[in-house]
Amino acid sequence: MDILKYVMMTLFFLSSVSMIVFILLHSGRGGGLSSAFGGASLGGAAGTQIVQKNLDRITIASAVTFVISTFILIFIYK
C-alpha cells in the first residue's frame, strides 16, 4: 500500500506541474508565454492552430490525470 501512495503522489505532483506549465503556454488575448518562446512565429495560421489544438489536448489529459489522482489519493488517505 505504501508503494501505491508514493506512485500516486508522484503522479499527482507531475500532473500538477505539467498542468501549470501547459496552461501558461496557452496564448490568450495577449499572446501568453508561447509567443515569448516563438510560438506565434511557428508558421502560418494553420500551423499555429494545430499547435494550439495539441496544447489543448495535452492540457486536458493533464487535468484529467490530476483529478483522477486526487480522487485516488482521497480514498487512500481516508
C-alpha positions in Angstrom: 0.0 0.0 0.0 2.9 2.3 0.6 4.1 1.9 -2.9 0.7 2.9 -4.3 0.9 6.1 -2.1 4.3 7.0 -3.5 3.3 6.3 -7.1 0.1 8.3 -6.7 1.8 11.2 -5.0 4.4 11.3 -7.8 1.7 11.2 -10.5 -0.2 13.9 -8.6 2.9 16.2 -8.4 3.9 15.6 -12.1 0.4 16.2 -13.4 0.0 19.4 -11.3 3.3 20.8 -12.5 2.6 19.9 -16.1 -0.8 21.4 -15.9 0.6 24.7 -14.7 3.2 24.7 -17.5 0.8 23.9 -20.2 -1.8 26.5 -19.1 0.9 29.1 -19.1 1.9 28.2 -22.6 -1.6 28.8 -23.9 -1.9 32.0 -25.9 -4.7 34.2 -24.6 -5.6 37.7 -25.8 -2.1 39.0 -25.0 -0.2 36.2 -26.7 0.9 34.4 -23.5 4.2 32.8 -22.8 4.0 30.8 -26.0 4.6 34.0 -28.1 7.6 34.8 -25.9 9.2 31.4 -26.9 8.4 31.8 -30.6 5.0 30.1 -30.6 3.5 32.9 -32.7 6.2 32.7 -35.3 6.0 28.9 -36.0 4.4 29.4 -39.4 1.1 30.3 -40.9 -2.2 30.4 -39.2 -2.9 26.7 -39.9 0.3 25.7 -38.1 -0.5 27.8 -35.1 -4.0 26.3 -34.9 -2.6 22.8 -34.9 -0.1 23.6 -32.1 -3.0 25.2 -30.1 -5.2 22.1 -30.6 -2.4 19.8 -29.5 -1.6 22.0 -26.5 -5.4 21.9 -25.6 -5.4 18.1 -25.7 -2.2 17.8 -23.6 -3.7 20.2 -21.0 -7.0 18.3 -20.9 -5.1 15.0 -20.4 -3.0 16.5 -17.7 -6.1 17.9 -15.9 -7.9 14.5 -16.1 -4.8 12.8 -14.7 -4.7 15.4 -11.9 -8.4 14.9 -11.0 -8.2 11.1 -11.0 -5.0 11.0 -8.9 -6.7 13.5 -6.5 -9.7 11.2 -6.0 -7.4 8.1 -5.6 -5.3 9.9 -3.0 -8.5 10.9 -1.2 -9.6 7.3 -1.0 -6.1 6.1 0.0 -5.7 8.6 2.9 -9.3 8.3 4.1 
